[in-house]
């Protein structure tokens, strides 16, 4: 192997993924502990935005 530093790429990807999961878990835990939950209308808007994003991602994937 001419470039042994390439072995660090999978570890970097793993570290970034783990950091994102920890951040997501921490923010969910903080929301739960502080009791700030979105109202029904806010939650519905969040779901609708997510569905629209997924629908556009699905349609661009198929073409």
Secondary structure, DSSP 8 states (H G I E B T S, - for coil): ---GGGHHHHHHHHHHHHHHHHHHHHHHHHHHHHT----HHHHHHHHHHHHHHHHHHHHHHH-
